[in-house]
Structures are given as C-alpha cells and as structure tokens.
C-alpha cells in the first residue's frame, strides 16, 4: 500500500520531479516498454546508533531520542516505497509492501545489519544464504538467488531461465590503512562464496549484481579487485565515466567530514571475460604491496634492497619476502595474510622454483611476460592492473565472446541516479539529513547474450 506521503508527493512533484532523480528512472522505464526494465536501489540509511546529533557531544546519538529516529525512518520508507525499486538493498533495516524481505544482523550484537528486498511482481526467490565474515568488523553479506518472472517472459527462449545472483554487503570502514587488507579479504570471501554456490548448484553463467556500501572509492584496492574480475560499476557505465573519473560523483560524507563515492551497484554479465579468482586476489595483494612501497618513496633499487633484507646475496629469499610483508603490516597479526596465503604469493613470484628471485628477475619487463607467468617485478613493482577493461557498454564490448556459444540472459544498464542530485556533481548538500549516504538507483534491461567462461 502506498503511504499517504507518497500519494501527496505524486501530486506535488509534477513539474519538479526531475530534481529528485525519480523522473530519470521512470523515463528510462517508460522509454523501454518494449524491453522491460527492473530497478535496483542500494542505500546505507545510517543506523541510529551511529548518527551523531551534536558536534559538541559526540556520544549523543539518534538512538538516544526515538522521536528523531522514527521521523527519519518514516521519511526513508516513504521515499523507498514511492520509487518502488524491483530490488532494494539497505545497509541497516522495510515493511513488506509487496516485497520478500531478508534480514541479517551483524555478528556480536553490533545493533545494525543488512536488508535485501525483492518485489514479488518481478522475482521468484530460488535460494538465500547468509555470509558471516567473523572478522575484525563483524561484517556480513547476503546472497540471494532469484528468477525473473512476468513481464519478462517475452525474453524467454525455450528453457532459458532468467536468473540472477544478488549480493548485499557493507564492508569495514577504513579507520586506518592497515584495515585495507581486511576489506579486500571480505570481498574475496564474497566472491569465493558466490563461486562455490555456482559450482554447488551447477549453475551456468548468470548475471551477478553486487550492492552495498563498499567503504572505498574508485582509487582503492577493492574497486580494482572487482574490476579485474570483470565487474563494472553500473553508475559509471550509465554516465560513461572511466576508471580514472574518481571525483565526478560522491555518495558519502563520513564522520570526519570527508566526501567520496563508496556506494556501488556492480554488474557482472554472463558473457563477461573473467580471470581466475585466485589470480585476481594475488594481483590485488601485490598491488597493495606495491602501493605501500611507493608510499615509502622507495625507488626500484630501494625496493629490491628492502625485500632482500639482510641477505648478503643479490637476491630475494622467502624469509626476506616474509619479513617485508610483516614490516608492511600485511602479516604478523590475526587480520593479516595467513601463512598459506603468503606461501601462495611467493610461489607465484618465484616462477622458476629455485627458491630465490634475483635482481635480473626483479627487473624483467612485465610487458614481455604472459599474464600469469610474470616475475616479482611485475607482481610487486610493475603491477598496474592494466588488464582491467573499460567496459562502458556491456552489449557492445569488443572483448565479449561472440561465437555460437550457449545463449543466456544478461543486463544492459539503461540509467543510474544518485539522490540528492548535488552528489552527482561531486558536492554534498548541507541540508540533506536522511543519511550520511546518498541513495543509488540503477535501471537494468534484460538482453540476450552468449555465455562466457573463466579466462
């Protein structure tokens, strides 16, 4: 049932609806009536236990004043139900209103959590899974397996099912740089879980949508990791922004007053090029390693000296490699790399298997090496993530498999809107009080495409 507020707004907002973004969304759906669309919204609504009400008293939170929270909560619900997205992913708490809801609290009674809701008119729920990281931040994720129903039946072809995997999550806030690895681990666990689920249920390639507050910008390691796996940011796709366009838009103002874009709806189509997950993970860690070395203003020669540690020879040993990882705070604590992960990294660096990496190997030009047989120089020093693909039009990507492979259903991104509208220009409005995050809504349209496979 549409709330009274929403009914009033439908009347009042004629002529000025474009200012809230709903016009763009409804226009996209209306313009593609011959090609039915679904919408997906992600929104960190800011739990009352974290919303500060006073600059003078940082401990005075909205949870201490129920009236404030109830009022804000009602405004949020009114807007969500007014837009009525097909998929709603909240990073904190939605009445039924035609939706099938799945809630998941953070572990250790943190007082907030996730909610994923899919509209009954669009989806049939096939399966649902909780994912508990059980790590430093008590973060969690949700995996929802759904099948599209009418009005999408016109896209069907025989037994071709239109299925989607939807993930909702809220990654750890990067209180300091040492937590970057924790956040990268969380994404790795999500993708491992998705991959295991697909194998367990013998699923053919289907679209995967990742929603949530990723607590990191387009310049971060998490963003690069997901891009290396073939995912595209739906908002950037809709607006034809590249990976380098890091300041075109923002979606969050944190408690320190900093603004950046951290809320994403990621899309991986079934015809997308995919690298082996473990290879992407290793490259992500090596990329983090390189970033830390460069942050210390080390030249290539200095970096080699640092890695070989006190070794008298002109080569890097495994013990020197491990010592460097510990000094960079990537190991040596319970949230760092596990011993097995460290060994895996070394095996990939020491390709010839002689137990050391000499300076000549370290200087090898990465452009002369194949993607998976590069030496330490490429892995650590010359990691550039250059294999990322700037795919802005999924259905037109040159890298897509266009042979006579088995057909499936994927999605094209028709539009994407952030609210409030100022954030789309990289500004944060002072009079916005619904949350410290913007609401992101994306319009997807099903399209037929051939299946791809892992690289």
Legacy VTK file of the C-alpha trace (Angstrom):
# vtk DataFile Version 3.0
C-alpha trace
ASCII
DATASET POLYDATA
POINTS 455 float
0.000 0.000 0.000
1.403 3.399 -0.994
1.773 5.668 2.069
-0.144 8.937 2.324
3.079 10.909 1.983
3.876 9.228 -1.316
0.387 9.919 -2.687
0.782 13.581 -1.799
4.207 13.719 -3.399
2.917 12.312 -6.687
0.673 15.355 -6.950
3.129 17.959 -5.729
6.127 16.853 -7.673
4.789 17.221 -11.193
6.948 19.789 -12.934
9.832 19.433 -10.483
10.220 15.665 -10.229
13.431 15.719 -12.253
15.182 17.353 -9.326
14.921 14.219 -7.187
16.024 11.750 -9.818
12.786 9.767 -9.958
11.988 11.354 -13.300
15.120 9.926 -14.852
14.313 6.482 -13.540
10.664 6.497 -14.599
11.604 7.928 -18.003
14.088 5.119 -18.582
11.450 2.516 -17.823
8.824 4.246 -19.946
11.205 4.672 -22.893
11.927 0.926 -22.918
8.448 -0.500 -22.629
9.239 -2.876 -25.483
12.217 -4.039 -23.444
11.017 -4.388 -19.826
13.259 -2.995 -17.093
13.977 -3.688 -13.466
15.365 -1.205 -10.966
17.822 -1.762 -8.152
18.398 0.584 -5.202
21.191 0.474 -2.644
21.138 2.763 0.392
23.048 2.889 3.655
20.387 4.534 5.781
22.760 5.130 8.735
21.732 3.248 11.862
20.546 5.492 14.727
23.328 4.181 16.991
25.843 5.818 14.622
24.033 9.059 13.749
25.508 11.891 15.800
23.096 14.635 16.860
25.607 17.036 18.339
29.057 18.229 17.318
29.804 19.126 20.913
28.758 15.781 22.388
29.896 13.012 20.048
28.277 10.373 22.264
24.782 11.824 21.826
23.272 9.611 19.142
19.904 9.397 17.411
19.243 6.115 19.214
19.002 8.187 22.413
15.995 10.033 21.003
13.445 7.674 19.468
11.331 10.527 18.073
14.154 11.661 15.803
14.767 8.134 14.532
11.110 7.347 13.923
10.695 10.549 11.919
13.755 9.946 9.765
12.916 6.280 9.343
9.429 7.138 8.080
10.810 9.616 5.533
13.236 6.970 4.256
10.473 4.363 3.943
8.199 6.850 2.184
10.857 7.565 -0.440
11.733 3.915 -0.964
8.105 2.922 -1.379
7.463 5.896 -3.618
10.197 4.772 -6.018
9.297 1.066 -5.564
12.508 -0.415 -6.941
12.414 -4.055 -8.009
15.412 -4.755 -5.739
16.189 -2.824 -2.557
19.435 -3.363 -0.668
19.733 -1.485 2.618
22.733 -1.333 4.846
20.788 -1.140 8.116
16.741 -2.031 8.258
11.260 -2.095 5.132
7.858 -3.102 5.656
6.530 -5.789 3.335
4.677 -3.560 0.846
4.822 -6.250 -1.831
8.401 -7.296 -1.125
10.018 -10.501 0.053
12.437 -9.402 2.786
15.637 -10.971 4.067
17.317 -9.504 7.144
20.756 -10.231 8.551
22.244 -8.663 11.674
25.958 -8.118 12.124
27.627 -10.610 14.404
28.323 -9.906 18.091
25.162 -7.809 18.529
26.507 -4.727 16.784
22.990 -3.286 16.520
22.725 -2.919 12.753
22.860 -5.109 9.683
21.535 -5.681 6.182
18.183 -5.999 4.476
17.592 -7.231 0.927
14.086 -6.972 -0.509
12.864 -8.163 -3.910
9.470 -7.315 -5.317
7.050 -10.210 -5.673
5.821 -8.867 -9.022
9.271 -9.300 -10.571
11.058 -12.174 -8.880
10.681 -15.692 -7.600
13.159 -16.478 -4.836
15.178 -19.617 -5.591
17.533 -19.600 -2.613
19.066 -17.415 0.076
22.351 -17.611 2.002
23.932 -15.664 4.869
27.662 -14.982 4.770
29.354 -14.188 8.088
32.915 -12.909 7.815
33.613 -13.363 11.550
36.397 -10.828 11.339
37.508 -7.603 12.973
34.456 -5.600 11.940
31.766 -8.290 12.444
30.656 -7.605 8.895
28.251 -9.796 6.952
26.828 -10.267 3.455
23.677 -11.719 1.885
23.421 -13.879 -1.239
20.053 -14.099 -2.945
19.340 -16.333 -5.956
16.226 -15.184 -7.846
14.434 -15.849 -11.115
12.727 -13.160 -13.159
9.036 -13.654 -13.800
6.468 -11.759 -15.878
6.547 -9.260 -17.527
9.886 -10.653 -18.715
8.502 -13.809 -20.288
8.794 -12.268 -23.760
12.599 -12.524 -23.389
12.472 -16.274 -22.863
13.611 -18.784 -25.408
12.570 -22.353 -24.708
14.004 -23.482 -21.361
16.147 -20.374 -20.942
15.702 -19.219 -17.340
16.342 -15.637 -16.339
18.199 -15.996 -13.075
20.266 -13.519 -11.069
22.581 -13.706 -8.083
22.249 -10.644 -5.842
24.718 -9.793 -3.094
24.219 -7.111 -0.442
27.036 -6.097 1.893
28.597 -3.330 3.972
32.369 -3.520 4.187
34.527 -2.412 7.097
35.213 1.325 7.421
38.924 2.044 6.753
39.785 3.669 10.098
43.433 3.353 9.050
45.374 1.920 6.118
46.076 -1.347 7.945
42.416 -2.280 7.523
42.607 -2.162 3.711
43.629 -5.811 3.669
40.629 -6.743 5.853
38.267 -5.116 3.362
40.000 -6.858 0.460
39.637 -10.151 2.322
35.910 -9.503 2.780
35.390 -9.059 -0.964
37.495 -12.146 -1.669
35.281 -14.165 0.694
32.157 -12.862 -1.053
33.426 -13.878 -4.485
34.604 -17.253 -3.178
31.144 -17.807 -1.705
29.453 -16.871 -4.974
31.773 -19.136 -6.938
31.178 -22.058 -4.537
27.423 -21.529 -4.728
27.507 -21.610 -8.524
29.515 -24.851 -8.512
27.373 -26.441 -5.789
24.195 -25.835 -7.778
25.814 -26.439 -11.163
24.740 -23.018 -12.387
25.547 -21.829 -15.858
26.885 -18.259 -16.107
24.184 -15.829 -14.952
24.244 -12.111 -14.100
25.686 -11.194 -10.711
24.734 -7.911 -9.025
26.744 -6.734 -6.023
25.159 -3.932 -3.991
26.173 -2.019 -0.932
28.430 0.341 0.930
31.958 -0.690 -0.037
33.621 1.936 2.159
36.217 2.629 -0.514
36.475 4.791 -3.610
37.379 4.084 -7.229
41.027 4.568 -6.312
41.043 1.756 -3.793
42.167 -1.856 -3.936
38.629 -3.240 -3.608
37.499 -1.332 -6.701
40.485 -2.587 -8.708
39.958 -6.139 -7.485
36.336 -6.191 -8.641
37.233 -4.604 -11.974
39.856 -7.298 -12.538
37.077 -9.862 -12.107
35.037 -8.273 -14.894
32.555 -6.325 -12.757
31.503 -2.858 -13.892
30.170 -0.003 -11.782
26.612 0.490 -13.028
26.574 4.201 -12.225
29.801 4.832 -14.120
28.564 2.698 -17.003
25.343 4.703 -17.267
27.239 8.009 -17.293
30.151 6.743 -19.410
32.738 7.507 -16.746
36.080 5.734 -16.851
38.061 4.170 -14.011
40.073 7.401 -13.840
36.974 9.558 -13.189
37.251 9.259 -9.420
35.809 12.639 -8.465
32.865 13.011 -10.825
30.434 11.940 -8.110
30.272 11.250 -4.385
27.896 9.204 -2.254
29.080 9.583 1.342
30.206 12.182 3.860
31.869 10.413 6.773
32.136 11.476 10.412
35.397 13.253 9.612
33.678 15.463 7.023
35.379 13.804 4.042
33.302 13.068 0.941
33.840 10.336 -1.649
32.000 7.762 -3.768
31.711 4.487 -1.843
28.256 3.127 -2.741
28.179 0.880 -5.788
25.914 -1.455 -7.694
28.303 -3.752 -9.520
27.250 -5.827 -12.528
28.930 -8.922 -13.936
27.239 -10.160 -17.086
27.419 -13.850 -18.073
29.303 -13.008 -21.271
31.967 -11.099 -19.384
35.642 -12.006 -19.526
36.600 -13.486 -16.147
40.026 -14.073 -14.727
40.614 -16.875 -12.246
39.599 -15.580 -8.837
42.798 -16.647 -7.104
44.872 -14.853 -9.741
42.906 -11.638 -9.201
43.332 -11.964 -5.443
47.102 -12.368 -5.736
47.380 -9.385 -8.044
45.284 -7.324 -5.631
47.611 -8.154 -2.725
50.705 -7.480 -4.804
49.126 -4.208 -5.873
48.660 -3.288 -2.217
52.278 -4.308 -1.564
53.497 -2.037 -4.353
51.364 0.847 -3.090
52.890 0.579 0.376
56.410 0.509 -1.057
55.771 3.576 -3.169
54.154 5.354 -0.240
57.508 4.957 1.474
59.089 6.698 -1.562
61.200 3.677 -2.444
62.827 3.521 -5.851
63.070 0.206 -7.697
66.572 -0.307 -6.337
65.483 0.617 -2.819
62.522 -1.746 -3.053
64.801 -4.629 -4.034
67.121 -3.862 -1.122
64.157 -3.748 1.238
62.860 -7.100 0.006
66.172 -8.924 0.227
66.566 -7.628 3.806
69.895 -8.625 5.452
70.695 -11.251 2.845
74.293 -10.839 1.597
73.450 -12.205 -1.843
71.941 -10.202 -4.668
68.584 -11.938 -4.491
65.340 -12.086 -2.526
64.657 -15.088 -0.317
61.379 -16.347 1.051
62.339 -15.262 4.564
63.169 -11.765 3.300
59.865 -11.643 1.452
58.004 -12.666 4.644
59.896 -10.106 6.697
58.940 -7.365 4.244
55.282 -8.381 4.408
55.367 -8.160 8.191
57.063 -4.753 8.176
54.348 -3.512 5.840
51.751 -4.797 8.326
50.345 -7.320 5.862
51.225 -10.228 8.165
52.021 -10.755 11.823
48.532 -10.102 13.193
45.279 -12.033 13.229
43.724 -9.993 10.438
46.745 -10.194 8.128
47.609 -12.699 5.440
47.540 -16.312 6.567
50.698 -18.423 6.234
49.154 -20.346 3.339
48.299 -17.111 1.511
51.849 -15.851 1.960
53.221 -19.097 0.542
50.877 -18.845 -2.448
52.138 -15.333 -3.184
55.735 -16.474 -3.064
55.082 -19.421 -5.383
53.652 -17.020 -7.941
56.645 -14.714 -7.585
59.247 -17.491 -7.783
58.119 -18.922 -11.109
61.278 -20.903 -11.842
61.013 -22.517 -8.430
64.660 -22.122 -7.447
63.721 -20.563 -4.100
65.044 -17.054 -4.813
64.347 -14.056 -7.039
67.496 -12.291 -8.228
67.826 -8.676 -9.337
67.708 -9.581 -13.012
64.380 -11.343 -12.470
63.205 -8.364 -10.445
63.951 -6.049 -13.370
62.201 -8.163 -16.010
59.953 -6.042 -18.186
56.409 -7.125 -17.355
55.213 -6.327 -20.878
57.312 -9.209 -22.199
55.733 -11.717 -19.861
52.446 -13.520 -20.132
49.620 -12.575 -17.780
50.091 -15.431 -15.335
53.831 -16.134 -15.624
55.224 -12.750 -14.554
58.060 -12.470 -12.056
58.235 -10.440 -8.861
58.911 -7.226 -10.745
55.536 -7.379 -12.446
53.740 -8.799 -9.426
55.027 -6.228 -6.961
56.741 -3.341 -8.658
55.083 -3.112 -12.043
51.558 -4.181 -11.153
49.353 -1.704 -12.995
46.015 -3.514 -13.238
46.335 -2.709 -16.943
44.330 -5.807 -17.736
41.218 -4.073 -16.414
38.715 -3.435 -19.132
36.989 -0.130 -19.516
33.675 -1.659 -20.487
31.056 1.028 -20.695
28.645 -0.757 -22.990
28.343 -4.381 -21.989
26.372 -5.429 -25.030
28.927 -3.829 -27.378
32.185 -4.803 -25.672
34.755 -5.981 -28.201
36.120 -8.477 -25.732
32.850 -10.382 -25.478
32.584 -13.896 -26.750
30.575 -13.631 -29.925
30.755 -17.164 -31.170
27.911 -19.641 -31.309
28.051 -20.308 -27.559
25.047 -21.169 -25.479
22.685 -18.238 -25.072
21.658 -16.686 -21.762
20.140 -13.501 -20.360
22.235 -10.591 -19.140
21.566 -6.916 -18.449
22.324 -3.612 -20.072
22.486 -0.518 -17.866
19.908 1.987 -19.053
20.246 4.649 -16.369
21.559 5.337 -12.889
20.670 8.138 -10.484
22.075 9.321 -7.165
19.954 11.280 -4.677
20.359 14.007 -3.554
21.260 15.361 -7.029
24.151 17.523 -5.797
26.273 14.425 -5.202
26.225 13.684 -8.924
28.331 16.840 -9.302
30.732 15.875 -6.554
29.153 18.101 -3.879
27.456 17.238 -0.577
24.346 19.319 0.299
24.331 20.695 3.845
20.529 20.437 4.112
20.409 16.676 3.416
19.513 14.794 6.593
18.148 11.385 5.522
21.559 9.747 5.910
25.268 10.345 5.526
24.995 8.307 2.310
23.292 9.038 -0.998
20.711 6.662 -2.435
21.720 4.953 -5.688
19.160 3.525 -8.126
20.016 1.761 -11.387
17.756 0.730 -14.271
18.609 -2.594 -15.922
17.125 -4.047 -19.075
17.395 -7.798 -19.876
19.218 -8.653 -23.087
20.171 -11.919 -24.767
23.864 -12.761 -24.930
26.232 -15.737 -25.300
27.771 -17.310 -22.210
31.423 -16.734 -21.472
33.776 -18.778 -19.337
36.641 -18.125 -16.936
39.802 -16.981 -18.640
LINES 2 457
93 0 1 2 3 4 5 6 7 8 9 10 11 12 13 14 15 16 17 18 19 20 21 22 23 24 25 26 27 28 29 30 31 32 33 34 35 36 37 38 39 40 41 42 43 44 45 46 47 48 49 50 51 52 53 54 55 56 57 58 59 60 61 62 63 64 65 66 67 68 69 70 71 72 73 74 75 76 77 78 79 80 81 82 83 84 85 86 87 88 89 90 91 92
362 93 94 95 96 97 98 99 100 101 102 103 104 105 106 107 108 109 110 111 112 113 114 115 116 117 118 119 120 121 122 123 124 125 126 127 128 129 130 131 132 133 134 135 136 137 138 139 140 141 142 143 144 145 146 147 148 149 150 151 152 153 154 155 156 157 158 159 160 161 162 163 164 165 166 167 168 169 170 171 172 173 174 175 176 177 178 179 180 181 182 183 184 185 186 187 188 189 190 191 192 193 194 195 196 197 198 199 200 201 202 203 204 205 206 207 208 209 210 211 212 213 214 215 216 217 218 219 220 221 222 223 224 225 226 227 228 229 230 231 232 233 234 235 236 237 238 239 240 241 242 243 244 245 246 247 248 249 250 251 252 253 254 255 256 257 258 259 260 261 262 263 264 265 266 267 268 269 270 271 272 273 274 275 276 277 278 279 280 281 282 283 284 285 286 287 288 289 290 291 292 293 294 295 296 297 298 299 300 301 302 303 304 305 306 307 308 309 310 311 312 313 314 315 316 317 318 319 320 321 322 323 324 325 326 327 328 329 330 331 332 333 334 335 336 337 338 339 340 341 342 343 344 345 346 347 348 349 350 351 352 353 354 355 356 357 358 359 360 361 362 363 364 365 366 367 368 369 370 371 372 373 374 375 376 377 378 379 380 381 382 383 384 385 386 387 388 389 390 391 392 393 394 395 396 397 398 399 400 401 402 403 404 405 406 407 408 409 410 411 412 413 414 415 416 417 418 419 420 421 422 423 424 425 426 427 428 429 430 431 432 433 434 435 436 437 438 439 440 441 442 443 444 445 446 447 448 449 450 451 452 453 454
